[in-house]
Amino acid sequence: MKTLRYGIVGGGFIAAFQLQAIREVRGIEVAGFVSKDPLDKLITYTKEHGIGEGRVFDSITEMIPHVDVVAIFVPNFVRMEVVEEIVDALKAGETLKAIVCEKPLARNLAEARRIIQIVREVNLPTAYFENQVHMKAVQASRSQLAPVVESMGAPVLVRSNEEHAGPHKGWFWDPTRQGGGVMCDMGCHCLAVGWYMLTPPGKPVGFLQPQSVTADLSLLKWGQPRWRKQLLEQYGVDYGKTPAEDFATGMVTYRNPETEQLVKAQFTVSWMYDKQGLRLLVDGLGPGYAFEFNSLRSPLEVFVGDAAADSLSDSEAALEKSQSTRGLLAVQPNEADLYGYTDENADLAAALAEGRPPLLDWDYGLEITRLTMAAYMSAERRCTIDLTDQAVCNKLETYIPLIQQGRGREVLEVR
């Protein structure tokens, strides 16, 4: 298989995490970076682990002739301009095999449709990186249960949670730049994995048809004075003026177009999980069977007592978003692989080598954006959003959540 040359746009947390994943995938090398963030650590990692030249370019346009794939790992609010620069370069005669966008595809449906439209103008294949769909636990459970599903029927209820204590960068906390709060940041993960786990084996990812969304969004921790002060001092974000939700929960109902059966996907996400660190929890029920996955169940535990704790400075060496460097720590030796990042890159490399589409493309990412917008609309209106109502769907096309507009005080309680 010919080596696939990645050009990475972005130098933040997700770019670093993706490098760990790429290290474990045959046939991919990192040929270049473009970023406004410092790249010293990423370049060092790339060269130390032999995963590519990691050359730094001044612009995307300059980098494109040297790569096969451009991977967009930049903050949500600059993705539109990144895609426009890529398309302009292709219109000028450059070529690419594919373009990758890390979740979420966009902050709202209008943005999502715009970037898909301009990419189609140059017939550029797309890949939507939603890592949780690719998690080995997710794929293994579907494979293990395939004969059971064939005999008994597909799952009827899936529950998905993703929770941690909050993001690392200020732009994540700013709803006007990020697109909202935890629902936009992490709700997209749960919407995707819930939909996927309900889908019968052998059916495409969009087989089940969304019928309705009900959601509740709240500001429970980070709206309190003590924590608002911390956000303001640490990130320069004022949740007294432009708050976003730190907790979201809800339900999506889907219809099986072949059997007419309705099935449910429940989601819960939060930025206030002050426990070990990041927790992914997925479970599901079908007729006569069940499955469950919890990322905090690790085969490795480490205990660090008070006397030894001062020797540790990086709590995330044990677990993403870890809250402690002492006590009994759940350690995940390979988080990039556990969370599905390795396999989403492997899927893209295999898809391009085999001449097939990747598992998830930008059209799928658009549908996740639509469900996310429906969740925000449901919380604002305090009602269930009927996705079979064409008038409602039309409104979603131009809908910008109040929280995304910086008007979160109108829908969230700030103490």
N, C-alpha and C positions, 0 to 999 in steps of 0.2 A: 504494500500500500504506500503510495506516494505521501511524503510528509506534508501535512497541512500547516501552512504558515499563518499564525494568528497575529493580528495587529490589535492591540488592546488600547481602547480609549478610556482613560480614567486611571487613577492611582490610589484610590482609597481602599476601604475595608474589603469590599467585594472583589476587587481586582487581586488583592493579596490572597484571599481565600480561593479564588479560581486558580491561581498559580499552584497552590497545593494540590488541587484536583488534576490540573494538566500534567503535573509531574508523574501521575500514575496512568496516563493514557498514552498508549503507543500511537505514533503517527501524527502527533501535534507538537509544534515548536512555537515559541514566542519570538516572532521576528521583530516586533517593534512596539513602542509605547508612545502615546501622546497624552499628556496630562498637565493640568495646572498645579496638581499636588506634587510634592517632592517624590522622586522615583528611586532614590538611592537604595532603599531597602528592597524594593521589588527587583531592581536590576541585579543587585547582589544575589538575591535568592535565585533568580533565573540562571545566572551564570554558575553559581555554586552547585546547582542541581542539574546542570547540563540540559536545560529545556529550551535553549535557544540563545540567539545573539542578544536579544533584548535591547535593540538599538533605540535610542530616543530621537524622535522626529519633532520638528517645530509645529507641524500641522498634520491634520488627517490627509489632506491632499498630497502632501509630500510622502506620507507613509504608504498610501494605497498601492503604488507600483511594486512595492516590496513584500506584499502580503496577499494571501488568498481569501482570508476572512477578516472582517472587522467586527470586533466584539465591543459592544457599547456597555461600559460599566460606569458611566458618569451619573451624577445626580439627576433626578427626574426633571428638574426645571430647565436643563440644558439639552435634553435629548433631541428635541425638535431641530435645533440648529446643527447638531452633530449629523443627524440623518440628512439634512439638506446639503451639508458640505460633501458627504459621501456621494449623494446622487448627482451633485454638480460635477464631481470628478469623473463619474462614470459617463455622464452625458458628454464630457470633454474627450472621451476615448479610453479611459482606464477600464479595467475589468476586475471583477471579484467573483468568487464562487458562492459566497453567502454573506449575510449580515446577521449578527446575533444581537438581541436585546435582553438584558437582564430584567427580571420582573420589577415593578409592573411595567407594562408596555407604555402607558401614558397616565397622566393625571386625570383625564376625563375622556369621554368618547370622541369629542371633536378633535382632540390632539391625536388620539389613536387612529382615527380614520384618516387624518391628514398624513401621518407618516406612512401608513400603508399605501395610500394613494400615490405618493411621490416615489416610493420604492417600486411600485408596479410600473411606473413610467419607464424604468430601465430593466424590467424583468429580472429583478434580483431575488434569488431564493432567500427566505427568512427562517430564523430559528428563534423561538421564544424560550428563554431559559427560566423554567420553573422547576427548581431542583427537587421539590418534595415528590412530585410525580415519579421521578426517577429513583427515589430511595430504594435500596435493595430490599428493605423490609416490605415496602409497598409492592414491588414487583414479585417478590417471593410469595407473599400472601395470595396475590392474584393467581400465580402459577399453581400453588399448592391447592387452592380451592376451586380451580377450574372444573375438574370433574364433578365436584359437589354442586357447583353452580349449575352445571348442565343438567344435573338430576333434580335439584331442589329449587332452582331459581336464583336470580341475582340478589345481592344484598338489598335490603329495604331501608336501612338506616345506617348512616355513617356519621360519626362525630369526630371533629378535628379541632385541636387546640394548638396554638403556638403562643408562648408567653416568655417574656424576660423582663428585666428591670428598666429597659429603655435604651434608645440608640446612643451611638458614640459621637455623632456629628451634629452641629447646630441646625443644619438644613433639614435633617430628619424631623426635628421638633417644630419647624416652621411650616404651618399648614399651607401657606400660599406658595411655597417652593416645593414642598414634598407632595402636596396634593390632598392633604388631610392629616389624620393622626394614625393610630395603630391599625385602623381598618384598611387604609390605603397601603400602609407599609407591610403589614403581615396578614391582613384579611385575605389578600389575593392568594397567598399560599393555601389557606384553608379552603377557600372556594374551589381551587383547582384540585386539590387532593380529594376533597369530598366528592366532587363530580366524577373524578376518575375512578375512585374505589366503588362507586355505585354502578359504573358502566359494565355491562356483561363482557366477559372475555371475547375477543375477536371482533368487537364492535369499535368503530372509530371514537376518538375522544369526545366528539360533539354529538354522539348518538342520542343520549338522553336530552330531552327538550326542557329547558327551564320554564317553569310555569309561574312561580311567584317567589318573592323575597320578603321576609320580615326581619327587621333588625332593630336593636337597641344600642345606642352609642352613649357613653357616659365619660365624664371626667371625674375620677374618684380619688386619685392620689395627687396628681401633678397640678391640680387646681387649688390645693391647700396652700396657705401663705408660706409655710416653711419650704415646701418643694418648689413653689413658683420662684422664690428667692434663689434657690439653688440653680434652677434653669437659667435665670437671668444672669447670675454671676458666672456660670460655667459656659453657657452657650450664647448669651445675649438675646435670648428669646423670652418675651414677656407674655406669659399665659394669663396675666390679668387683662391684657388687651386683645390678643389674638390666640385664644386657646384652641386646642385640638383634643380629640377624644383619646384617653389612655386605656379604654376598655370598650370592646364591642362584642356582641353576641347576636346570633340570629339563626334563621332557618331558610334553606332554599328547597323548594319542591320541584321535582322533575317528573316528566312523563315519559314512559317507555312507548315509542310510537308503534311498536309491534303488538304489545299486549295491552296498552292503555293503562297499565298500572302506574300509580303515583308512588314515588319514593322520596326520602328526605335526607338532606345533608345539613347537619347542625355545625355551627362554627363558633369558636370563642377565641379571642385574641386579647392580649393585654401588655402594657408597658409597666407593670407594677408587680411582677412576679419576683419578689425578694426572697428567693430560695437559692438553690445551688447555682443556677444560671439558666441558659436557654432550655426550654422544655418543649418538645414536640410530642403530642399525644394523639394518636389516631386509633379509633376502634369502630367496629361495625358489626351489624347483626343481619343474618339472613335466616331463612326458614331452616332451622335445625343446625345452625353453625354460627360461629363468631370469630373475630380476630381482634388483636390489640397490639399496639406498638407504643413504647414509651422510651424516648431518647435518653432519659436519665437512668435507665437500667443499664449499667455498664459492667462488664466482667472485671473491671479494674477499679479498686478503691484505694485511696491514699489518705493517711491521717497525718496532719501536721499540728503539733502541739504549740502552745503559746511561746514556749522557749525557742522554738525553731522558726516561728513565723516571720521574724524580722529578716530572715535570709531570702525570702521570696518577695518579688516585686510585681511579677506579671501573673495575675490571677487567671487570665485567659489561656495560660499554658495548659490548663486542665480542661476548660470548657468555655465555649463562646458565651459572652456576657456573664461570666462567673462573678459571684457576689462576695467571694471570700478566698483568702489564701491560707486559712487555717481550719482546723476541725476535720471532719470526715468528708472528703471530697470525692465526688463521682468524676472519674477521668475517662474521657473518650479519646483513645489513642489516635483515631483518624476521623476527625469530624467531617472533613471534606467528602470522604467516601460515605460516611454514615448518612449525611443529609442529602445525598444524591448528586452533588456537584461533579464528581468523577464521571458518573454514568451519563449525565446530560452532555458532557463534552465527548464522551465515547460514542454516544448516539449520533451526534452531529458528524463526527469524523466518518463513521460507518455509512451514514446516509449519503454523504457526498461521494464516498468511494463507490457505493452501490448504485448511485443515480436515483435514489428515492428521497422523498421528503423526510425531514426529521419528525420525531413523534409529535412535537408541538411547534406550530408556526405562529406568525403574528396575527393571523385571523383568530386563532384560539386565544391569544393574548387580548385581542379586542373583546371577545366574549367575556373573559374574566373581568375586564374593565367595565363592561356593561353590568355585570352582576354587582360589582363594587359600587357603581353609581346607584344602582337600585337599592343597595343597603343604606347608603347615605340618604336617599330620598325617603325610604321607609322610616328612618329615624326622625327626619325632619317633620314629616307629615303624621307620624305616629299611626301608621296604618300599613297593611300588607300591600306591596306593589305587585299588580297583576301584569305579568309579562306577556300574557296572551291578548292584552288590550292594546291595539295599535296606537291609539292616542297616547297612552302612557309611554310606549316605546319611542314614539316621536319626540316626546318631551325629554326623554333620557338623552337623546342625541345632542341636545344643546345645554343640558343641565350641568351647572357648576354648583357643587354643594356649598352651603353657607360657610361651613368650616374652611373649605378650600379658598373661599373668597376673603378669609380673614374676619369673618363675622360670626365666629364660634360662640360668642357670648349670647347670641340670640337663641341658641339651641342647647347650650351646655351650662350647667350650674358651676359658677366660679365663686368660691367661698372667700 
